[in-house]
């Protein structure tokens, strides 16, 4: 497979099966998992980043354990819509991962996803800063994945 649009991804997939959402940060990777009907995204886990090989192996373990059929990766587009170095890094991460596992991958504009999740945690849940730090990445991944699922 390859990187594709959401429409191409939908056409390429069987009707049922989980999708894994990724929020790639410089220190962590937030993970969210869809249900098999691909309607609801649920925060799943956070991987502490080390080297690509270890990060990829951790992702491949989740992909195998949860029978993941596709990936949605948050693309950190700038506020003006341009793609900077972080987008290039994200695209390269996806390309390197595709060399290890042949899966359909689509990107989703993640502008302000972490901000939206942090605001929710502060305003609605009144969560402490320390606790927010533990959950924000996987919640941002769920926010990204849910946006892509809703857009299908």
TIVO-2410 file (N, C-alpha, C; in nm, 3 decimals):
# residues 152
REC num residu      c1      c2      c3 atome chaine
REC   1      X   0.084  -0.118   0.000     N      A
REC   1      X   0.000   0.000   0.000    CA      A
REC   1      X   0.089   0.124   0.000     C      A
REC   2      X   0.023   0.235   0.014     N      A
REC   2      X   0.096   0.361   0.013    CA      A
REC   2      X   0.016   0.467   0.088     C      A
REC   3      X   0.072   0.585   0.092     N      A
REC   3      X   0.001   0.698   0.148    CA      A
REC   3      X  -0.109   0.737   0.050     C      A
REC   4      X  -0.229   0.761   0.102     N      A
REC   4      X  -0.343   0.792   0.016    CA      A
REC   4      X  -0.434   0.894   0.082     C      A
REC   5      X  -0.530   0.941   0.007     N      A
REC   5      X  -0.630   1.031   0.062    CA      A
REC   5      X  -0.730   0.948   0.144     C      A
REC   6      X  -0.814   1.018   0.222     N      A
REC   6      X  -0.916   0.946   0.299    CA      A
REC   6      X  -1.012   0.871   0.208     C      A
REC   7      X  -1.049   0.932   0.096     N      A
REC   7      X  -1.140   0.865   0.001    CA      A
REC   7      X  -1.076   0.739  -0.055     C      A
REC   8      X  -0.950   0.747  -0.091     N      A
REC   8      X  -0.879   0.630  -0.143    CA      A
REC   8      X  -0.866   0.523  -0.034     C      A
REC   9      X  -0.842   0.567   0.088     N      A
REC   9      X  -0.831   0.475   0.201    CA      A
REC   9      X  -0.961   0.399   0.221     C      A
REC  10      X  -1.071   0.472   0.220     N      A
REC  10      X  -1.202   0.409   0.238    CA      A
REC  10      X  -1.228   0.305   0.129     C      A
REC  11      X  -1.193   0.339   0.005     N      A
REC  11      X  -1.215   0.248  -0.107    CA      A
REC  11      X  -1.125   0.124  -0.098     C      A
REC  12      X  -1.007   0.140  -0.041     N      A
REC  12      X  -0.910   0.030  -0.035    CA      A
REC  12      X  -0.938  -0.068   0.078     C      A
REC  13      X  -1.014  -0.025   0.179     N      A
REC  13      X  -1.035  -0.109   0.298    CA      A
REC  13      X  -1.159  -0.196   0.288     C      A
REC  14      X  -1.154  -0.308   0.358     N      A
REC  14      X  -1.273  -0.390   0.377    CA      A
REC  14      X  -1.370  -0.312   0.464     C      A
REC  15      X  -1.498  -0.350   0.466     N      A
REC  15      X  -1.596  -0.271   0.542    CA      A
REC  15      X  -1.570  -0.264   0.693     C      A
REC  16      X  -1.506  -0.366   0.749     N      A
REC  16      X  -1.484  -0.368   0.893    CA      A
REC  16      X  -1.335  -0.384   0.924     C      A
REC  17      X  -1.295  -0.335   1.037     N      A
REC  17      X  -1.157  -0.347   1.082    CA      A
REC  17      X  -1.111  -0.219   1.149     C      A
REC  18      X  -1.021  -0.234   1.241     N      A
REC  18      X  -0.974  -0.121   1.319    CA      A
REC  18      X  -0.877  -0.032   1.241     C      A
REC  19      X  -0.879   0.096   1.279     N      A
REC  19      X  -0.785   0.193   1.226    CA      A
REC  19      X  -0.711   0.251   1.347     C      A
REC  20      X  -0.581   0.270   1.332     N      A
REC  20      X  -0.499   0.325   1.438    CA      A
REC  20      X  -0.465   0.470   1.404     C      A
REC  21      X  -0.493   0.560   1.498     N      A
REC  21      X  -0.459   0.701   1.481    CA      A
REC  21      X  -0.331   0.732   1.555     C      A
REC  22      X  -0.243   0.812   1.492     N      A
REC  22      X  -0.116   0.847   1.553    CA      A
REC  22      X  -0.102   0.998   1.564     C      A
REC  23      X  -0.057   1.043   1.680     N      A
REC  23      X  -0.018   1.181   1.701    CA      A
REC  23      X   0.131   1.179   1.728     C      A
REC  24      X   0.211   1.208   1.625     N      A
REC  24      X   0.356   1.200   1.637    CA      A
REC  24      X   0.412   1.327   1.700     C      A
REC  25      X   0.469   1.312   1.815     N      A
REC  25      X   0.538   1.423   1.880    CA      A
REC  25      X   0.687   1.396   1.880     C      A
REC  26      X   0.764   1.493   1.925     N      A
REC  26      X   0.909   1.474   1.928    CA      A
REC  26      X   0.951   1.379   2.040     C      A
REC  27      X   0.871   1.370   2.147     N      A
REC  27      X   0.905   1.284   2.261    CA      A
REC  27      X   0.814   1.163   2.275     C      A
REC  28      X   0.692   1.172   2.225     N      A
REC  28      X   0.596   1.063   2.238    CA      A
REC  28      X   0.516   1.045   2.111     C      A
REC  29      X   0.452   0.929   2.102     N      A
REC  29      X   0.356   0.901   1.996    CA      A
REC  29      X   0.225   0.864   2.066     C      A
REC  30      X   0.124   0.947   2.048     N      A
REC  30      X  -0.007   0.916   2.102    CA      A
REC  30      X  -0.080   0.821   2.008     C      A
REC  31      X  -0.148   0.722   2.065     N      A
REC  31      X  -0.219   0.622   1.986    CA      A
REC  31      X  -0.367   0.623   2.021     C      A
REC  32      X  -0.450   0.609   1.920     N      A
REC  32      X  -0.594   0.592   1.939    CA      A
REC  32      X  -0.640   0.482   1.845     C      A
REC  33      X  -0.742   0.411   1.887     N      A
REC  33      X  -0.790   0.297   1.810    CA      A
REC  33      X  -0.938   0.313   1.781     C      A
REC  34      X  -0.976   0.282   1.659     N      A
REC  34      X  -1.119   0.285   1.625    CA      A
REC  34      X  -1.183   0.152   1.663     C      A
REC  35      X  -1.316   0.153   1.669     N      A
REC  35      X  -1.388   0.027   1.680    CA      A
REC  35      X  -1.385  -0.040   1.543     C      A
REC  36      X  -1.429  -0.164   1.533     N      A
REC  36      X  -1.420  -0.236   1.405    CA      A
REC  36      X  -1.513  -0.178   1.298     C      A
REC  37      X  -1.617  -0.106   1.341     N      A
REC  37      X  -1.707  -0.041   1.244    CA      A
REC  37      X  -1.656   0.096   1.200     C      A
REC  38      X  -1.547   0.141   1.262     N      A
REC  38      X  -1.482   0.268   1.231    CA      A
REC  38      X  -1.572   0.389   1.253     C      A
REC  39      X  -1.642   0.389   1.367     N      A
REC  39      X  -1.726   0.504   1.399    CA      A
REC  39      X  -1.675   0.582   1.521     C      A
REC  40      X  -1.607   0.515   1.613     N      A
REC  40      X  -1.565   0.579   1.737    CA      A
REC  40      X  -1.415   0.559   1.757     C      A
REC  41      X  -1.346   0.669   1.788     N      A
REC  41      X  -1.204   0.663   1.820    CA      A
REC  41      X  -1.189   0.665   1.972     C      A
REC  42      X  -1.103   0.578   2.022     N      A
REC  42      X  -1.079   0.568   2.166    CA      A
REC  42      X  -0.930   0.585   2.193     C      A
REC  43      X  -0.894   0.669   2.291     N      A
REC  43      X  -0.752   0.679   2.328    CA      A
REC  43      X  -0.700   0.541   2.365     C      A
REC  44      X  -0.580   0.509   2.320     N      A
REC  44      X  -0.528   0.373   2.341    CA      A
REC  44      X  -0.403   0.372   2.430     C      A
REC  45      X  -0.298   0.441   2.388     N      A
REC  45      X  -0.172   0.434   2.461    CA      A
REC  45      X  -0.081   0.548   2.415     C      A
REC  46      X   0.032   0.559   2.484     N      A
REC  46      X   0.136   0.654   2.446    CA      A
REC  46      X   0.268   0.579   2.443     C      A
REC  47      X   0.342   0.598   2.336     N      A
REC  47      X   0.474   0.537   2.322    CA      A
REC  47      X   0.578   0.646   2.345     C      A
REC  48      X   0.669   0.622   2.436     N      A
REC  48      X   0.781   0.715   2.458    CA      A
REC  48      X   0.880   0.693   2.346     C      A
REC  49      X   0.911   0.797   2.268     N      A
REC  49      X   0.999   0.783   2.152    CA      A
REC  49      X   1.144   0.765   2.193     C      A
REC  50      X   1.210   0.676   2.121     N      A
REC  50      X   1.353   0.656   2.139    CA      A
REC  50      X   1.416   0.664   2.000     C      A
REC  51      X   1.441   0.550   1.940     N      A
REC  51      X   1.493   0.545   1.803    CA      A
REC  51      X   1.383   0.490   1.714     C      A
REC  52      X   1.392   0.520   1.585     N      A
REC  52      X   1.287   0.478   1.494    CA      A
REC  52      X   1.261   0.328   1.500     C      A
REC  53      X   1.365   0.248   1.503     N      A
REC  53      X   1.347   0.102   1.503    CA      A
REC  53      X   1.263   0.057   1.622     C      A
REC  54      X   1.292   0.109   1.740     N      A
REC  54      X   1.215   0.072   1.859    CA      A
REC  54      X   1.073   0.127   1.852     C      A
REC  55      X   1.059   0.251   1.803     N      A
REC  55      X   0.925   0.310   1.788    CA      A
REC  55      X   0.841   0.228   1.690     C      A
REC  56      X   0.902   0.192   1.578     N      A
REC  56      X   0.831   0.114   1.477    CA      A
REC  56      X   0.791  -0.023   1.531     C      A
REC  57      X   0.880  -0.087   1.606     N      A
REC  57      X   0.848  -0.219   1.661    CA      A
REC  57      X   0.732  -0.210   1.759     C      A
REC  58      X   0.730  -0.107   1.841     N      A
REC  58      X   0.619  -0.088   1.935    CA      A
REC  58      X   0.488  -0.068   1.858     C      A
REC  59      X   0.492   0.011   1.752     N      A
REC  59      X   0.371   0.031   1.669    CA      A
REC  59      X   0.328  -0.098   1.600     C      A
REC  60      X   0.424  -0.173   1.547     N      A
REC  60      X   0.391  -0.298   1.478    CA      A
REC  60      X   0.330  -0.399   1.574     C      A
REC  61      X   0.374  -0.398   1.698     N      A
REC  61      X   0.315  -0.486   1.799    CA      A
REC  61      X   0.168  -0.451   1.820     C      A
REC  62      X   0.139  -0.323   1.833     N      A
REC  62      X  -0.001  -0.279   1.849    CA      A
REC  62      X  -0.082  -0.315   1.725     C      A
REC  63      X  -0.026  -0.291   1.608     N      A
REC  63      X  -0.094  -0.322   1.482    CA      A
REC  63      X  -0.131  -0.469   1.476     C      A
REC  64      X  -0.037  -0.556   1.514     N      A
REC  64      X  -0.063  -0.700   1.512    CA      A
REC  64      X  -0.162  -0.741   1.621     C      A
REC  65      X  -0.140  -0.691   1.743     N      A
REC  65      X  -0.225  -0.731   1.856    CA      A
REC  65      X  -0.370  -0.688   1.837     C      A
REC  66      X  -0.391  -0.573   1.776     N      A
REC  66      X  -0.526  -0.518   1.761    CA      A
REC  66      X  -0.584  -0.538   1.621     C      A
REC  67      X  -0.513  -0.610   1.535     N      A
REC  67      X  -0.558  -0.638   1.399    CA      A
REC  67      X  -0.595  -0.509   1.325     C      A
REC  68      X  -0.502  -0.414   1.326     N      A
REC  68      X  -0.521  -0.284   1.263    CA      A
REC  68      X  -0.510  -0.299   1.112     C      A
REC  69      X  -0.604  -0.234   1.040     N      A
REC  69      X  -0.609  -0.243   0.894    CA      A
REC  69      X  -0.554  -0.120   0.823     C      A
REC  70      X  -0.543  -0.006   0.895     N      A
REC  70      X  -0.494   0.117   0.833    CA      A
REC  70      X  -0.450   0.214   0.941     C      A
REC  71      X  -0.373   0.315   0.899     N      A
REC  71      X  -0.325   0.418   0.990    CA      A
REC  71      X  -0.373   0.556   0.944     C      A
REC  72      X  -0.411   0.637   1.041     N      A
REC  72      X  -0.436   0.779   1.019    CA      A
REC  72      X  -0.331   0.852   1.101     C      A
REC  73      X  -0.249   0.931   1.036     N      A
REC  73      X  -0.141   1.001   1.104    CA      A
REC  73      X  -0.168   1.151   1.100     C      A
REC  74      X  -0.162   1.212   1.216     N      A
REC  74      X  -0.181   1.357   1.224    CA      A
REC  74      X  -0.067   1.429   1.155     C      A
REC  75      X  -0.103   1.522   1.067     N      A
REC  75      X  -0.004   1.600   0.993    CA      A
REC  75      X   0.000   1.741   1.051     C      A
REC  76      X   0.114   1.781   1.108     N      A
REC  76      X   0.124   1.912   1.175    CA      A
REC  76      X   0.140   2.028   1.078     C      A
REC  77      X   0.035   2.059   1.007     N      A
REC  77      X   0.035   2.168   0.910    CA      A
REC  77      X   0.039   2.300   0.987     C      A
REC  78      X   0.112   2.398   0.933     N      A
REC  78      X   0.118   2.530   0.996    CA      A
REC  78      X  -0.017   2.599   0.989     C      A
REC  79      X  -0.036   2.698   1.073     N      A
REC  79      X  -0.164   2.768   1.078    CA      A
REC  79      X  -0.201   2.832   0.944     C      A
REC  80      X  -0.101   2.868   0.864     N      A
REC  80      X  -0.129   2.928   0.733    CA      A
REC  80      X  -0.149   2.823   0.623     C      A
REC  81      X  -0.147   2.696   0.661     N      A
REC  81      X  -0.173   2.587   0.566    CA      A
REC  81      X  -0.049   2.533   0.498     C      A
REC  82      X   0.067   2.587   0.529     N      A
REC  82      X   0.190   2.538   0.466    CA      A
REC  82      X   0.246   2.421   0.545     C      A
REC  83      X   0.331   2.345   0.478     N      A
REC  83      X   0.397   2.232   0.542    CA      A
REC  83      X   0.542   2.266   0.568     C      A
REC  84      X   0.582   2.256   0.694     N      A
REC  84      X   0.719   2.287   0.734    CA      A
REC  84      X   0.796   2.160   0.765     C      A
REC  85      X   0.906   2.176   0.838     N      A
REC  85      X   0.993   2.062   0.871    CA      A
REC  85      X   0.923   1.951   0.949     C      A
REC  86      X   0.829   1.985   1.038     N      A
REC  86      X   0.759   1.881   1.114    CA      A
REC  86      X   0.673   1.794   1.022     C      A
REC  87      X   0.614   1.855   0.919     N      A
REC  87      X   0.536   1.775   0.822    CA      A
REC  87      X   0.629   1.682   0.745     C      A
REC  88      X   0.745   1.734   0.705     N      A
REC  88      X   0.841   1.650   0.634    CA      A
REC  88      X   0.884   1.532   0.721     C      A
REC  89      X   0.908   1.559   0.849     N      A
REC  89      X   0.947   1.453   0.942    CA      A
REC  89      X   0.835   1.349   0.956     C      A
REC  90      X   0.711   1.395   0.964     N      A
REC  90      X   0.597   1.304   0.977    CA      A
REC  90      X   0.582   1.219   0.852     C      A
REC  91      X   0.594   1.282   0.736     N      A
REC  91      X   0.585   1.206   0.610    CA      A
REC  91      X   0.698   1.104   0.599     C      A
REC  92      X   0.818   1.140   0.644     N      A
REC  92      X   0.930   1.047   0.640    CA      A
REC  92      X   0.909   0.931   0.736     C      A
REC  93      X   0.855   0.960   0.854     N      A
REC  93      X   0.823   0.854   0.950    CA      A
REC  93      X   0.728   0.754   0.885     C      A
REC  94      X   0.623   0.803   0.818     N      A
REC  94      X   0.526   0.715   0.751    CA      A
REC  94      X   0.595   0.633   0.642     C      A
REC  95      X   0.680   0.696   0.563     N      A
REC  95      X   0.750   0.624   0.456    CA      A
REC  95      X   0.839   0.515   0.514     C      A
REC  96      X   0.910   0.546   0.622     N      A
REC  96      X   0.996   0.445   0.686    CA      A
REC  96      X   0.913   0.331   0.745     C      A
REC  97      X   0.799   0.363   0.804     N      A
REC  97      X   0.712   0.260   0.860    CA      A
REC  97      X   0.656   0.170   0.750     C      A
REC  98      X   0.622   0.230   0.635     N      A
REC  98      X   0.570   0.151   0.523    CA      A
REC  98      X   0.673   0.053   0.468     C      A
REC  99      X   0.801   0.082   0.488     N      A
REC  99      X   0.906  -0.012   0.447    CA      A
REC  99      X   0.904  -0.137   0.535     C      A
REC 100      X   0.854  -0.122   0.658     N      A
REC 100      X   0.849  -0.235   0.752    CA      A
REC 100      X   0.716  -0.310   0.746     C      A
REC 101      X   0.608  -0.242   0.707     N      A
REC 101      X   0.476  -0.305   0.703    CA      A
REC 101      X   0.393  -0.239   0.594     C      A
REC 102      X   0.334  -0.319   0.511     N      A
REC 102      X   0.252  -0.271   0.401    CA      A
REC 102      X   0.110  -0.246   0.450     C      A
REC 103      X   0.080  -0.122   0.485     N      A
REC 103      X  -0.052  -0.083   0.535    CA      A
REC 103      X  -0.097   0.044   0.466     C      A
REC 104      X  -0.227   0.060   0.446     N      A
REC 104      X  -0.273   0.188   0.394    CA      A
REC 104      X  -0.258   0.296   0.500     C      A
REC 105      X  -0.211   0.412   0.458     N      A
REC 105      X  -0.187   0.525   0.547    CA      A
REC 105      X  -0.249   0.650   0.486     C      A
REC 106      X  -0.316   0.728   0.570     N      A
REC 106      X  -0.366   0.859   0.527    CA      A
REC 106      X  -0.327   0.960   0.635     C      A
REC 107      X  -0.310   1.084   0.592     N      A
REC 107      X  -0.279   1.191   0.685    CA      A
REC 107      X  -0.404   1.272   0.714     C      A
REC 108      X  -0.408   1.332   0.834     N      A
REC 108      X  -0.519   1.417   0.874    CA      A
REC 108      X  -0.460   1.544   0.934     C      A
REC 109      X  -0.505   1.658   0.887     N      A
REC 109      X  -0.459   1.787   0.937    CA      A
REC 109      X  -0.488   1.796   1.086     C      A
REC 110      X  -0.383   1.806   1.165     N      A
REC 110      X  -0.399   1.804   1.310    CA      A
REC 110      X  -0.390   1.942   1.373     C      A
REC 111      X  -0.402   2.047   1.294     N      A
REC 111      X  -0.391   2.182   1.351    CA      A
REC 111      X  -0.478   2.197   1.474     C      A
REC 112      X  -0.417   2.242   1.579     N      A
REC 112      X  -0.483   2.274   1.706    CA      A
REC 112      X  -0.544   2.154   1.780     C      A
REC 113      X  -0.512   2.033   1.739     N      A
REC 113      X  -0.570   1.917   1.808    CA      A
REC 113      X  -0.524   1.910   1.953     C      A
REC 114      X  -0.395   1.929   1.977     N      A
REC 114      X  -0.345   1.923   2.115    CA      A
REC 114      X  -0.400   2.039   2.196     C      A
REC 115      X  -0.410   2.157   2.135     N      A
REC 115      X  -0.466   2.274   2.203    CA      A
REC 115      X  -0.610   2.247   2.243     C      A
REC 116      X  -0.688   2.190   2.152     N      A
REC 116      X  -0.828   2.161   2.181    CA      A
REC 116      X  -0.841   2.060   2.295     C      A
REC 117      X  -0.759   1.957   2.293     N      A
REC 117      X  -0.764   1.856   2.398    CA      A
REC 117      X  -0.720   1.915   2.532     C      A
REC 118      X  -0.613   1.993   2.533     N      A
REC 118      X  -0.567   2.055   2.659    CA      A
REC 118      X  -0.673   2.149   2.714     C      A
REC 119      X  -0.737   2.226   2.628     N      A
REC 119      X  -0.842   2.318   2.673    CA      A
REC 119      X  -0.958   2.240   2.736     C      A
REC 120      X  -0.994   2.129   2.673     N      A
REC 120      X  -1.101   2.046   2.728    CA      A
REC 120      X  -1.062   1.993   2.866     C      A
REC 121      X  -0.938   1.948   2.879     N      A
REC 121      X  -0.893   1.891   3.005    CA      A
REC 121      X  -0.887   1.996   3.116     C      A
REC 122      X  -0.855   2.119   3.081     N      A
REC 122      X  -0.849   2.225   3.181    CA      A
REC 122      X  -0.988   2.277   3.213     C      A
REC 123      X  -1.064   2.312   3.110     N      A
REC 123      X  -1.194   2.375   3.130    CA      A
REC 123      X  -1.302   2.278   3.175     C      A
REC 124      X  -1.312   2.165   3.109     N      A
REC 124      X  -1.423   2.073   3.134    CA      A
REC 124      X  -1.395   1.971   3.243     C      A
REC 125      X  -1.273   1.925   3.249     N      A
REC 125      X  -1.240   1.817   3.341    CA      A
REC 125      X  -1.164   1.868   3.464     C      A
REC 126      X  -1.105   1.987   3.453     N      A
REC 126      X  -1.026   2.046   3.561    CA      A
REC 126      X  -0.917   1.950   3.607     C      A
REC 127      X  -0.840   1.901   3.511     N      A
REC 127      X  -0.735   1.804   3.537    CA      A
REC 127      X  -0.603   1.876   3.569     C      A
REC 128      X  -0.525   1.820   3.658     N      A
REC 128      X  -0.397   1.880   3.694    CA      A
REC 128      X  -0.300   1.874   3.576     C      A
REC 129      X  -0.202   1.962   3.579     N      A
REC 129      X  -0.101   1.968   3.472    CA      A
REC 129      X  -0.027   1.834   3.459     C      A
REC 130      X   0.009   1.773   3.570     N      A
REC 130      X   0.082   1.646   3.567    CA      A
REC 130      X  -0.002   1.537   3.502     C      A
REC 131      X  -0.127   1.529   3.538     N      A
REC 131      X  -0.216   1.427   3.481    CA      A
REC 131      X  -0.243   1.455   3.333     C      A
REC 132      X  -0.259   1.582   3.298     N      A
REC 132      X  -0.278   1.619   3.156    CA      A
REC 132      X  -0.162   1.568   3.073     C      A
REC 133      X  -0.040   1.584   3.125     N      A
REC 133      X   0.079   1.540   3.052    CA      A
REC 133      X   0.079   1.391   3.024     C      A
REC 134      X   0.013   1.315   3.110     N      A
REC 134      X   0.008   1.170   3.093    CA      A
REC 134      X  -0.093   1.126   2.988     C      A
REC 135      X  -0.194   1.206   2.962     N      A
REC 135      X  -0.302   1.161   2.874    CA      A
REC 135      X  -0.320   1.243   2.746     C      A
REC 136      X  -0.256   1.360   2.738     N      A
REC 136      X  -0.286   1.451   2.627    CA      A
REC 136      X  -0.250   1.391   2.491     C      A
REC 137      X  -0.142   1.316   2.481     N      A
REC 137      X  -0.100   1.263   2.351    CA      A
REC 137      X  -0.197   1.160   2.295     C      A
REC 138      X  -0.243   1.068   2.379     N      A
REC 138      X  -0.339   0.969   2.329    CA      A
REC 138      X  -0.476   1.031   2.305     C      A
REC 139      X  -0.511   1.133   2.383     N      A
REC 139      X  -0.638   1.204   2.357    CA      A
REC 139      X  -0.629   1.284   2.227     C      A
REC 140      X  -0.513   1.344   2.200     N      A
REC 140      X  -0.494   1.416   2.073    CA      A
REC 140      X  -0.502   1.317   1.956     C      A
REC 141      X  -0.446   1.198   1.973     N      A
REC 141      X  -0.456   1.095   1.869    CA      A
REC 141      X  -0.602   1.058   1.844     C      A
REC 142      X  -0.680   1.047   1.952     N      A
REC 142      X  -0.822   1.015   1.937    CA      A
REC 142      X  -0.896   1.129   1.867     C      A
REC 143      X  -0.860   1.252   1.898     N      A
REC 143      X  -0.920   1.370   1.834    CA      A
REC 143      X  -0.892   1.367   1.683     C      A
REC 144      X  -0.767   1.336   1.648     N      A
REC 144      X  -0.726   1.328   1.506    CA      A
REC 144      X  -0.802   1.215   1.437     C      A
REC 145      X  -0.801   1.098   1.498     N      A
REC 145      X  -0.867   0.981   1.438    CA      A
REC 145      X  -1.018   1.004   1.424     C      A
REC 146      X  -1.080   1.061   1.527     N      A
REC 146      X  -1.224   1.085   1.520    CA      A
REC 146      X  -1.258   1.183   1.407     C      A
REC 147      X  -1.175   1.285   1.390     N      A
REC 147      X  -1.196   1.379   1.280    CA      A
REC 147      X  -1.192   1.310   1.146     C      A
REC 148      X  -1.094   1.221   1.129     N      A
REC 148      X  -1.082   1.147   1.002    CA      A
REC 148      X  -1.198   1.050   0.983     C      A
REC 149      X  -1.239   0.982   1.091     N      A
REC 149      X  -1.352   0.889   1.081    CA      A
REC 149      X  -1.480   0.964   1.045     C      A
REC 150      X  -1.501   1.079   1.106     N      A
REC 150      X  -1.621   1.159   1.077    CA      A
REC 150      X  -1.621   1.213   0.935     C      A
REC 151      X  -1.502   1.241   0.883     N      A
REC 151      X  -1.492   1.297   0.747    CA      A
REC 151      X  -1.519   1.194   0.639     C      A
REC 152      X  -1.504   1.067   0.671     N      A
REC 152      X  -1.528   0.962   0.571    CA      A
REC 152      X  -1.672   0.970   0.527     C      A
***
